[in-house]
Amino acid sequence: MNFTRWSARLPGTQRRAAARTDHAAAPERPAETASSVPAARAEQLTDEHAPVPAVDDLPVREVLDRVPALVALVHGPDHRVAYVNDAYVAAFGVRPLGEPTRDALPELDELGLLPLLDQVLRSGRPRTLKSRKAPDGRSYTFTCTPVTEGDDGGVLVFATDVTDHAEAAERLRASERSQRQTAVTLQRSLLPQELEQPDDLRIAATYQPGGTEAAVGGDWYDVITLGGGRTALVIGDVMGRGVRAAAVMGQLRTAVRAYARLDLPPHEILQLLDGLAAEIDANQIATCVYAIHDPNEGRLVYASAGHLPILVRDESGTVLRADEPTGPPLGTGGWMHASGSVPLGPGATAVLYTDGLVERRDEDLDEGIASLERALAGATGTPQVVCDRLVRSAGVTADHYDDVAVLVLQHPARTGPDSELFRNAALELLGGVEAAPRARAFASGVLTSWRFPTELHDLGVLAASELVANSLQHGTPPMRLRLRRTDRRLIVEVTDGDDHLPRRRRAEPADESGRGIAIVATIASTWGSRRTPGGGKAVWCEFLLPNTTA
């Protein structure tokens, strides 16, 4: 193989040769006159610098032998080796010339470069293969350039050592993976490790972090038992990515649990969160839905701060979208949130979710919500089964570009012996002080019919008597006594028209009153009070049934 003749065929060589020929054929410029350029100046211009040799005059073989990059020249359809430079020999050893590349340059075969050589030879266009790790342990970027000689063709392989760049990139990727793992660990540690399971609901949830190319977001959820059979459910999404978003999410979740103990209506909880979010970080906002389920009402009362609508599937399979009212996200300030409600009767399923489940880059958000509605309409089974099915139907995988959080709750339709474990009884407290003995008699009869043991029966009657007496003395009509049993506990609740909440206090020996709430707090497992939406208050207490734990 005549390398000199091949080098003349490298791209660009013909253009430079043509330019050199044109320069030689151009007529000489007339001599400068004395009036145009002084003789001394002309002499200086012509004699000071020696002419610089053109690139085409350099010996190509000598240049390629000395460059630090790896160079190989192959020709023909089987890519027979015509030349390898000294750097190539130093990296992979002496290579026989005239042999096919598959045999003579096995390292190129291992790197998958032979199909690329075929492609370059056919198309006549250069191709580049970036940062491939060779058998010598170093990384190279390969550029394959076509060369021609008559009817024959070849490829010039030029490999640049990019080991330092590749190692730096790998260190950067490792650092990013470590930071992402830290954020994921923080995110998961701030989410509930075990969901609370209320007596009247069945609940499941899932959290799926974004893929490796996406930073972890601030999606979160929680289930909070309020007492008196009521349950708070919350889901939110902090705008942003990384550890900062996860940290803000943790602060909001902690605040929600603290505010929930006040047993306020959902819109008042969001008002408190709105101010707190602005204090945590004025530049980072969050969306949130806070909902309360009361089994006595059969409804889900909720308030939304810029979050996606709750979806509820009734027993017949009809899906209702609860999208009103909705206020702006948390942290924006200056907005009065409002509460709404949606039916959640026996056999119904409700879904709370974040935008990662329904938002897609190539479709409108409403289309994603509509797809979720269709998936929920056909979803049956336990809450965990429904949760998994909705995630699969949305196409969420380990490589999903955004975080996904889903919270599914069901109000079971109980029949048969199971329904006997969930009972309700209520009495309107009419008249004055004579209502107290009627309330005691009512409570005793109901608890006897529910076949409670004697000790629990007596404690329940005593609690009902004290709560009714407290309401008669400090409350206003209308008044009601409600008894409720579940498979785990007995709940005694008294409501009246006065919104002044009782508090436990220490009664002095000479006091004739002030001991009712103290007695209830002593004998019951837990007690509490709250204001009711229509004005007034509810005071309740709970007793655990035998063979159950808190």
C-alpha positions as CSV (number, residue, x, y, z in Angstrom):
1,M,0.0,0.0,0.0
2,N,1.4,3.4,-1.0
3,F,0.7,5.6,2.0
4,T,1.9,8.7,0.3
5,R,-0.5,8.2,-2.5
6,W,-3.3,7.5,0.0
7,S,-2.5,10.6,2.0
8,A,-3.1,12.7,-1.1
9,R,-6.6,11.4,-1.1
10,L,-7.5,12.6,2.4
11,P,-10.5,15.0,2.5
12,G,-9.4,18.6,1.8
13,T,-6.1,17.6,0.1
14,Q,-7.5,18.2,-3.4
15,R,-8.7,21.7,-2.5
16,R,-5.4,22.7,-1.0
17,A,-3.5,21.3,-4.1
18,A,-5.8,23.3,-6.4
19,A,-5.2,26.5,-4.4
20,R,-1.5,25.9,-4.6
21,T,-1.7,25.5,-8.5
22,D,-3.8,28.7,-8.9
23,H,-1.3,30.6,-6.8
24,A,1.6,29.4,-9.0
25,A,-0.2,30.3,-12.2
26,A,-1.1,33.9,-11.1
27,P,0.9,36.6,-12.9
28,E,3.6,38.4,-10.9
29,R,2.7,41.8,-9.5
30,P,4.5,44.8,-11.1
31,A,7.5,46.0,-9.2
32,E,6.8,48.8,-6.7
33,T,7.9,52.3,-7.8
34,A,10.1,54.5,-5.7
35,S,7.1,56.8,-5.1
36,S,4.9,54.0,-3.7
37,V,7.2,52.0,-1.3
38,P,10.7,53.2,-0.2
39,A,13.5,50.9,-1.1
40,A,14.5,50.3,2.5
41,R,10.9,49.3,3.3
42,A,10.7,47.0,0.3
43,E,13.9,45.4,1.3
44,Q,12.7,44.9,4.9
45,L,9.5,43.2,3.7
46,T,11.3,40.7,1.5
47,D,14.3,39.9,3.5
48,E,13.2,39.9,7.2
49,H,11.2,36.6,7.3
50,A,12.0,33.3,5.6
51,P,9.0,31.7,3.8
52,V,6.9,29.2,5.9
53,P,6.3,25.8,4.4
54,A,2.7,25.0,3.5
55,V,0.8,22.2,5.3
56,D,0.7,20.2,2.1
57,D,4.5,20.1,2.1
58,L,4.7,18.4,5.5
59,P,5.4,14.6,5.5
60,V,2.0,13.1,6.5
61,R,3.5,9.8,7.7
62,E,5.9,11.6,10.1
63,V,3.1,13.8,11.5
64,L,0.8,10.8,12.1
65,D,3.6,8.8,13.7
66,R,4.2,11.5,16.3
67,V,0.6,12.6,17.2
68,P,-0.4,11.4,20.7
69,A,-3.8,10.2,19.4
70,L,-4.3,6.7,18.1
71,V,-4.5,6.5,14.3
72,A,-5.3,3.5,12.0
73,L,-6.0,3.4,8.3
74,V,-8.0,0.5,6.9
75,H,-9.3,-0.1,3.3
76,G,-11.6,-2.3,1.4
77,P,-14.8,-3.9,2.3
78,D,-13.1,-6.2,4.8
79,H,-11.2,-3.2,6.3
80,R,-7.6,-4.5,5.8
81,V,-5.1,-2.7,7.9
82,A,-2.9,-0.3,5.9
83,Y,-1.3,1.7,8.8
84,V,-1.2,2.2,12.5
85,N,0.8,4.9,14.2
86,D,3.3,4.7,17.1
87,A,0.6,5.7,19.7
88,Y,-1.6,2.9,18.6
89,V,1.2,0.4,18.8
90,A,2.1,1.7,22.3
91,A,-1.5,1.2,23.5
92,F,-2.4,-2.1,21.9
93,G,0.9,-3.6,20.7
94,V,2.2,-4.3,17.2
95,R,-0.5,-5.0,14.7
96,P,0.0,-6.9,11.4
97,L,-0.6,-4.9,8.2
98,G,-2.7,-6.2,5.3
99,E,-4.9,-8.3,7.6
100,P,-8.7,-7.7,8.1
101,T,-9.5,-5.5,11.0
102,R,-11.5,-8.2,12.7
103,D,-8.4,-10.3,13.1
104,A,-5.6,-7.6,13.2
105,L,-7.4,-5.0,15.4
106,P,-9.6,-7.1,17.8
107,E,-9.9,-4.2,20.2
108,L,-12.0,-2.3,17.6
109,D,-14.2,-5.4,17.2
110,E,-14.8,-5.5,21.0
111,L,-15.8,-1.9,21.0
112,G,-18.4,-2.5,18.3
113,L,-16.6,-0.3,15.8
114,L,-16.8,-2.6,12.8
115,P,-20.5,-1.8,11.9
116,L,-19.5,1.9,12.1
117,L,-16.6,1.3,9.7
118,D,-19.1,-0.4,7.3
119,Q,-21.5,2.6,7.6
120,V,-18.8,5.2,7.0
121,L,-17.5,3.2,4.0
122,R,-21.0,3.0,2.5
123,S,-22.2,6.5,3.2
124,G,-18.9,8.4,2.7
125,R,-19.7,10.5,5.8
126,P,-17.6,10.7,8.9
127,R,-19.0,9.2,12.2
128,T,-18.0,9.6,15.8
129,L,-18.3,7.2,18.7
130,K,-17.9,9.0,22.0
131,S,-16.1,7.8,25.2
132,R,-15.8,4.1,24.8
133,K,-13.7,2.1,27.3
134,A,-11.1,0.1,25.4
135,P,-9.4,-3.2,26.6
136,D,-6.4,-1.3,27.8
137,G,-8.6,0.3,30.5
138,R,-8.6,3.8,29.0
139,S,-11.5,5.6,27.3
140,Y,-11.3,6.9,23.8
141,T,-13.5,8.9,21.4
142,F,-13.3,7.4,18.0
143,T,-13.8,9.4,14.8
144,C,-14.0,7.5,11.5
145,T,-13.4,9.5,8.4
146,P,-13.8,8.1,4.8
147,V,-10.8,8.3,2.4
148,T,-10.9,7.4,-1.3
149,E,-8.4,6.1,-3.8
150,G,-9.8,5.3,-7.3
151,D,-12.5,2.7,-7.0
152,D,-11.2,1.6,-3.7
153,G,-12.1,3.2,-0.4
154,G,-11.0,3.2,3.2
155,V,-11.5,4.6,6.6
156,L,-9.1,6.6,8.8
157,V,-9.7,5.8,12.5
158,F,-8.7,8.6,14.8
159,A,-9.0,7.8,18.6
160,T,-8.6,10.6,21.2
161,D,-7.8,9.6,24.8
162,V,-10.6,11.0,26.9
163,T,-9.9,9.0,30.1
164,D,-9.6,12.0,32.3
165,H,-12.8,13.5,31.0
166,A,-14.6,10.1,31.4
167,E,-13.4,9.6,34.9
168,A,-14.4,13.2,35.8
169,A,-17.9,12.6,34.3
170,E,-18.3,9.4,36.2
171,R,-17.3,11.1,39.5
172,L,-19.9,13.7,38.7
173,R,-22.6,11.1,38.0
174,A,-21.6,9.2,41.2
175,S,-22.0,12.4,43.2
176,E,-25.4,13.1,41.6
177,R,-26.5,9.6,42.4
178,S,-25.4,10.0,45.9
179,Q,-27.2,13.3,46.3
180,R,-30.3,11.8,44.7
181,Q,-30.2,8.8,47.0
182,T,-29.8,11.1,50.0
183,A,-32.9,13.0,48.9
184,V,-34.9,9.8,48.3
185,T,-33.9,8.5,51.7
186,L,-34.9,11.8,53.3
187,Q,-38.1,11.8,51.4
188,R,-39.1,8.3,52.4
189,S,-38.1,8.8,56.0
190,L,-40.4,11.8,56.2
191,L,-43.4,9.9,54.8
192,P,-45.5,7.7,57.2
193,Q,-43.6,4.5,57.8
194,E,-46.9,2.8,58.5
195,L,-50.3,4.2,57.7
196,E,-52.9,4.6,60.4
197,Q,-55.9,2.4,59.8
198,P,-59.1,3.9,61.1
199,D,-62.0,1.7,62.2
200,D,-64.3,2.8,59.4
201,L,-61.9,3.1,56.5
202,R,-59.4,0.9,54.6
203,I,-56.4,2.9,53.3
204,A,-53.4,2.2,51.2
205,A,-50.8,4.6,49.7
206,T,-47.7,4.4,47.5
207,Y,-44.8,6.7,46.7
208,Q,-42.7,6.4,43.5
209,P,-39.7,8.7,43.2
210,G,-38.7,10.0,39.7
211,G,-36.2,8.1,37.6
212,T,-32.5,8.5,37.8
213,E,-32.5,11.5,35.4
214,A,-35.1,13.3,37.6
215,A,-34.3,15.0,40.9
216,V,-36.5,13.9,43.9
217,G,-39.5,16.1,44.5
218,G,-41.6,17.0,47.5
219,D,-44.7,14.7,47.1
220,W,-46.2,13.6,50.5
221,Y,-49.3,12.2,52.1
222,D,-50.5,11.4,55.6
223,V,-53.4,9.8,57.5
224,I,-54.3,11.2,60.9
225,T,-56.8,9.8,63.4
226,L,-58.7,12.7,64.9
227,G,-60.7,10.7,67.5
228,G,-64.4,10.3,67.8
229,G,-64.3,8.0,64.7
230,R,-63.1,10.9,62.4
231,T,-60.0,10.7,60.2
232,A,-58.0,13.4,58.4
233,L,-56.4,12.6,55.1
234,V,-53.8,14.9,53.4
235,I,-51.7,14.8,50.3
236,G,-49.5,17.6,48.9
237,D,-46.7,18.4,46.5
238,V,-43.9,20.9,47.2
239,M,-42.8,22.7,44.0
240,G,-39.1,22.1,43.4
241,R,-36.6,19.2,43.5
242,G,-33.9,17.8,45.7
243,V,-33.2,17.8,49.3
244,R,-34.6,21.3,49.8
245,A,-38.0,20.3,48.5
246,A,-38.0,17.1,50.7
247,A,-37.1,19.2,53.8
248,V,-39.9,21.7,53.2
249,M,-42.2,18.8,52.7
250,G,-41.2,17.3,56.1
251,Q,-41.9,20.6,57.8
252,L,-45.3,21.0,56.2
253,R,-46.2,17.4,57.1
254,T,-45.2,17.9,60.7
255,A,-47.2,21.1,60.9
256,V,-50.3,19.4,59.4
257,R,-50.2,16.8,62.1
258,A,-49.9,19.5,64.8
259,Y,-52.7,21.6,63.3
260,A,-54.9,18.5,62.9
261,R,-54.9,18.0,66.7
262,L,-56.9,21.3,66.9
263,D,-59.6,19.4,65.0
264,L,-60.4,22.5,62.9
265,P,-62.4,22.5,59.6
266,P,-60.2,21.8,56.5
267,H,-60.2,25.3,55.2
268,E,-58.9,26.6,58.5
269,I,-56.1,24.1,58.5
270,L,-55.1,25.4,55.0
271,Q,-55.2,29.0,56.2
272,L,-52.7,28.1,59.0
273,L,-50.5,26.1,56.5
274,D,-50.5,29.0,54.0
275,G,-48.9,31.4,56.5
276,L,-46.4,28.7,57.6
277,A,-45.4,27.9,54.1
278,A,-44.6,31.6,53.4
279,E,-42.4,31.7,56.5
280,I,-40.5,28.5,55.7
281,D,-39.5,29.6,52.2
282,A,-41.3,32.5,50.4
283,N,-39.9,31.3,47.0
284,Q,-41.2,27.7,47.4
285,I,-44.9,27.1,47.1
286,A,-46.8,23.8,47.6
287,T,-50.2,22.4,46.7
288,C,-52.3,20.5,49.2
289,V,-55.6,18.8,49.9
290,Y,-56.8,18.3,53.4
291,A,-59.9,16.2,53.9
292,I,-61.9,14.8,56.9
293,H,-64.0,11.7,57.0
294,D,-66.8,11.4,59.6
295,P,-68.6,8.0,59.4
296,N,-71.7,9.6,61.0
297,E,-72.1,11.9,58.0
298,G,-71.1,9.6,55.1
299,R,-69.2,12.5,53.4
300,L,-65.7,13.6,52.8
301,V,-65.3,17.3,53.7
302,Y,-62.2,18.8,52.1
303,A,-60.3,22.0,51.2
304,S,-57.8,22.3,48.3
305,A,-54.9,24.7,47.9
306,G,-54.2,24.5,44.2
307,H,-54.1,20.7,44.2
308,L,-55.7,18.2,41.8
309,P,-59.3,17.2,42.4
310,I,-60.3,14.2,44.5
311,L,-61.9,11.4,42.6
312,V,-64.6,9.3,44.2
313,R,-66.0,6.1,42.8
314,D,-69.4,5.0,44.3
315,E,-70.6,1.5,44.8
316,S,-72.1,1.4,41.2
317,G,-68.8,2.4,39.6
318,T,-69.7,6.0,38.8
319,V,-66.8,8.4,39.3
320,L,-67.3,11.9,40.7
321,R,-64.6,14.6,40.4
322,A,-64.5,16.9,43.4
323,D,-62.8,20.0,42.0
324,E,-64.6,22.8,43.7
325,P,-63.8,24.8,45.7
326,T,-60.0,25.2,45.0
327,G,-57.8,28.0,46.2
328,P,-54.3,29.0,45.2
329,P,-51.2,27.0,46.4
330,L,-49.8,27.4,49.9
331,G,-47.4,30.2,50.4
332,T,-49.1,32.7,48.1
333,G,-51.1,34.4,50.9
334,G,-54.0,36.7,50.7
335,W,-56.7,34.1,50.0
336,M,-59.5,32.8,52.2
337,H,-59.9,29.1,51.6
338,A,-63.2,27.3,51.6
339,S,-64.4,23.8,52.4
340,G,-66.4,21.6,50.1
341,S,-67.8,18.0,50.5
342,V,-68.3,14.9,48.4
343,P,-70.4,11.8,49.3
344,L,-68.4,8.8,50.6
345,G,-70.9,6.2,51.5
346,P,-70.5,2.5,52.1
347,G,-68.8,0.8,49.1
348,A,-67.2,4.1,47.9
349,T,-63.5,4.6,47.0
350,A,-61.7,7.9,47.0
351,V,-58.4,8.7,45.4
352,L,-56.0,11.5,46.3
353,Y,-52.9,11.9,44.1
354,T,-50.1,14.2,42.9
355,D,-49.6,15.5,39.4
356,G,-46.9,13.0,38.6
357,L,-49.7,10.4,38.1
358,V,-51.7,12.3,35.5
359,E,-49.4,15.0,34.0
360,R,-47.7,14.1,30.7
361,R,-45.5,16.3,28.5
362,D,-47.4,15.5,25.3
363,E,-51.0,15.8,26.6
364,D,-53.2,18.2,28.4
365,L,-53.6,17.7,32.2
366,D,-57.4,17.3,31.9
367,E,-56.8,14.3,29.6
368,G,-54.6,12.7,32.2
369,I,-57.3,13.2,34.9
370,A,-59.9,11.8,32.5
371,S,-57.7,8.7,31.9
372,L,-57.4,8.2,35.7
373,E,-61.2,8.5,36.0
374,R,-61.7,5.7,33.5
375,A,-59.1,3.5,35.3
376,L,-60.8,4.1,38.6
377,A,-64.2,3.3,37.2
378,G,-63.0,-0.3,36.6
379,A,-60.8,-0.7,39.6
380,T,-62.0,-3.1,42.2
381,G,-60.4,-4.9,45.1
382,T,-58.6,-3.8,48.2
383,P,-57.2,-0.3,48.4
384,Q,-53.7,-1.6,47.7
385,V,-54.9,-3.4,44.6
386,V,-56.6,-0.3,43.4
387,C,-53.6,1.8,44.2
388,D,-51.2,-0.5,42.2
389,R,-53.7,-0.7,39.3
390,L,-54.0,3.1,39.0
391,V,-50.2,3.4,39.0
392,R,-49.8,0.8,36.3
393,S,-52.6,2.2,34.1
394,A,-50.8,5.6,34.2
395,G,-47.7,4.1,32.8
396,V,-45.5,4.9,35.9
397,T,-42.3,3.0,35.8
398,A,-38.9,3.2,37.6
399,D,-37.8,5.7,34.9
400,H,-40.7,8.0,35.3
401,Y,-39.7,11.7,35.0
402,D,-41.6,12.9,38.1
403,D,-42.5,11.8,41.6
404,V,-45.8,10.1,42.2
405,A,-47.8,9.8,45.4
406,V,-51.2,8.1,45.6
407,L,-53.6,7.7,48.6
408,V,-56.6,5.4,48.2
409,L,-59.3,5.0,50.9
410,Q,-62.4,2.9,50.9
411,H,-65.5,3.0,53.1
412,P,-66.4,-0.8,53.2
413,A,-70.0,-1.9,52.8
414,R,-70.3,-4.3,55.7
415,T,-72.9,-7.0,55.7
416,G,-73.6,-10.1,57.8
417,P,-71.9,-10.7,61.1
418,D,-69.3,-7.9,60.3
419,S,-72.1,-5.3,60.3
420,E,-73.1,-6.2,63.9
421,L,-69.7,-4.8,65.0
422,F,-70.6,-1.3,63.7
423,R,-73.6,0.1,65.4
424,N,-75.0,3.6,66.0
425,A,-77.6,5.0,68.5
426,A,-78.6,8.6,69.2
427,L,-80.9,10.4,71.6
428,E,-82.2,14.0,71.3
429,L,-81.8,15.6,74.7
430,L,-85.0,17.6,75.2
431,G,-86.1,19.5,78.3
432,G,-84.0,20.5,81.2
433,V,-82.4,18.6,84.0
434,E,-84.7,15.7,83.5
435,A,-82.8,14.9,80.4
436,A,-79.9,13.5,82.5
437,P,-81.7,10.4,83.9
438,R,-83.2,9.7,80.5
439,A,-79.7,9.9,78.9
440,R,-78.4,7.4,81.5
441,A,-81.2,5.0,81.0
442,F,-80.8,5.2,77.2
443,A,-77.0,4.6,77.4
444,S,-77.5,1.7,79.8
445,G,-80.1,0.0,77.5
446,V,-78.1,0.5,74.3
447,L,-74.8,-0.8,75.9
448,T,-76.7,-3.8,77.3
449,S,-78.1,-4.6,73.9
450,W,-74.6,-4.4,72.4
451,R,-73.6,-7.1,75.0
452,F,-70.7,-5.2,76.4
453,P,-69.1,-6.6,79.5
454,T,-70.2,-5.2,82.8
455,E,-67.2,-3.0,83.4
456,L,-67.2,-1.4,80.0
457,H,-71.0,-1.0,80.3
458,D,-70.7,0.9,83.6
459,L,-67.8,3.1,82.3
460,G,-69.8,4.0,79.2
461,V,-72.9,4.9,81.2
462,L,-70.8,7.1,83.6
463,A,-69.1,8.9,80.7
464,A,-72.5,9.5,79.0
465,S,-73.9,10.9,82.2
466,E,-71.0,13.3,82.8
467,L,-70.9,14.6,79.2
468,V,-74.6,15.2,79.2
469,A,-74.5,16.9,82.6
470,N,-71.7,19.1,81.3
471,S,-73.7,20.0,78.2
472,L,-76.8,20.7,80.3
473,Q,-74.9,23.1,82.5
474,H,-72.7,24.9,80.0
475,G,-74.3,24.3,76.6
476,T,-77.4,25.4,74.8
477,P,-80.0,23.5,72.7
478,P,-80.2,21.5,70.5
479,M,-78.4,18.7,72.4
480,R,-77.8,15.1,71.3
481,L,-76.2,12.0,72.8
482,R,-74.7,9.6,70.3
483,L,-73.3,6.2,71.0
484,R,-71.2,4.4,68.4
485,R,-69.4,1.1,68.5
486,T,-66.9,-0.3,66.0
487,D,-64.9,-3.5,66.0
488,R,-62.3,-1.8,68.2
489,R,-63.9,0.8,70.4
490,L,-66.9,2.4,72.0
491,I,-67.4,6.2,71.3
492,V,-69.6,8.4,73.4
493,E,-70.4,11.9,72.0
494,V,-72.6,14.8,73.1
495,T,-73.3,17.8,70.9
496,D,-74.9,21.1,71.8
497,G,-75.4,24.6,70.4
498,D,-72.7,26.5,72.4
499,D,-69.3,26.8,70.7
500,H,-67.3,27.2,74.0
501,L,-65.0,24.2,74.2
502,P,-64.5,22.6,77.6
503,R,-61.1,22.1,79.1
504,R,-59.9,19.9,81.8
505,R,-59.1,21.7,85.1
506,R,-58.3,20.9,88.6
507,A,-61.3,21.4,90.9
508,E,-60.8,22.6,94.4
509,P,-62.2,20.6,97.3
510,A,-64.9,23.2,97.9
511,D,-66.0,23.4,94.2
512,E,-69.4,22.0,93.4
513,S,-68.6,21.6,89.7
514,G,-65.7,21.2,87.3
515,R,-65.1,17.5,87.8
516,G,-67.0,16.1,84.9
517,I,-64.4,16.4,82.2
518,A,-61.7,15.3,84.7
519,I,-63.7,12.1,85.4
520,V,-64.2,11.4,81.7
521,A,-60.5,12.0,80.9
522,T,-59.6,9.6,83.7
523,I,-61.8,6.7,82.8
524,A,-61.7,6.9,79.0
525,S,-58.9,5.9,76.7
526,T,-58.9,9.3,75.1
527,W,-61.3,12.3,74.9
528,G,-61.6,15.6,72.9
529,S,-63.8,18.3,71.7
530,R,-64.3,20.3,68.5
531,R,-66.5,23.0,67.0
532,T,-69.2,21.8,64.6
533,P,-69.7,23.5,61.2
534,G,-73.2,24.8,61.9
535,G,-72.2,26.4,65.2
536,G,-71.9,24.6,68.5
537,K,-69.5,21.9,69.7
538,A,-69.1,18.2,70.1
539,V,-67.4,16.6,73.2
540,W,-66.5,12.9,72.9
541,C,-64.6,10.1,74.5
542,E,-63.5,6.6,73.5
543,F,-63.1,3.3,75.2
544,L,-61.1,0.4,73.7
545,L,-62.9,-2.9,73.5
546,P,-61.5,-5.9,75.3
547,N,-58.7,-7.7,73.3
548,T,-57.9,-4.6,71.3
549,T,-54.9,-2.2,71.5
550,A,-54.7,1.5,70.8
